[in-house]
Amino acid sequence: MKQVTLLLAVLTLSFFHLNANPPYPVKGLCIAAPPPGLVDDFVEFIDNELADTELNLLILRVDWEYDYQSHPELVGNNPLKKEDVKKLVEVCNANNIRLIPQINLLGHQSWHGTPGKLLEVYPEFDETPEVELPDDYEWPNDDGLYCKSYCPLHPEVHEVVFALVDEITKVFETDAFHAGMDEVFYIGHEQCPRCYGRDKAELFAGEVSKIRNHLNESGKELWIWGDRLIDGKATGIGFWEGSFNNTHRAIDMIPKDVVICDWHYERPDPTAVLFAAKGLQVLTCPWRNAENAVEQEKMMRLFIDGATEEMKPMYRGMLQTVWGPAGTFMESYRGTTSDERHDNSADCFKALVDAWKN
């Protein structure tokens, strides 16, 4: 009887330990930057609703939707102005929310049949110039086209993209930059005279290092998605959330101060420990499945609880991802419409907030 009572006491203490205030520092949200017409609404959303969730990190995917002065030829169709960004900076500062902008670098330089601004204006940067963007996009396809990449070894590409990075980090008054770098399928391609035949892991690590080193000159952190650093074959995770083209070996080649955003959407795969064991800071990133998000949050607590003192600081926390428009997310979060078109990321975020607050 005493043994049963002791066991119940241990289980009860373990339960309350796992449901205490989270031992990780970062509670984040990554979402598309609102268009200019929604900035004021988004500012109110941050101030009146997101702040109550204990959110302390906001990553805004800006890409080409800013009025870049360094390269006006790369400005998108409905760009944010400097005064729009300053409103976002002000409300985040007032609510102790760290604000980080994202521009997709290396990969995601096209979408379906449409090139991104960089390859539209500078087609010479294309890693696969002979792969044509189709009028009617389908996956899979004979070219293996998901998104285009720029050539990381082109002698002029970094002069252009680093100017954008410097400008966007300055206007956001930030100490970090998210470079994307997920789902890079085109790298070291046979159509590229500079990259073909080179080690793809070295190419990927070289690009990560080049971006990191540029940011480091002004004391800023580099953040990236983690999928290209996972062996998708050996783990069984697959070629979306892991690598099938050998870029995963770059995990041992990149600087240790790069912050990894480890996304898994179909299963709560426990790969955060992989990055932490390599000495890399990592956040776990859910998207659309509330049950998975809760399991991932619980897993983050368990990793920290069982980690050595050296590894504990590597587990930075949780980052909810949203892949629909900011306006749709706000409406769904407020309950004014359903976001089933975007896989219920608002409901997932609410479940994650409940987990980190309880």
PyMOL commands that set and color helices and strands:
alter all, ss='L'
color gray80, all
select helices_A, chain A and resi 2-18+36-48+50-53+72-74+82-94+117-121+123-125+157-171+200-216+227-229+232-235+247-252+272-277+290-306+312-314+326-334+340-342+345-357
alter helices_A, ss='H'
color red, helices_A
select strands_A, chain A and resi 26-32+57-61+98-105+110-111+114-115+176-180+221-225+259-263+282-285+315-321
alter strands_A, ss='S'
color yellow, strands_A
deselect
rebuild
show_as cartoon
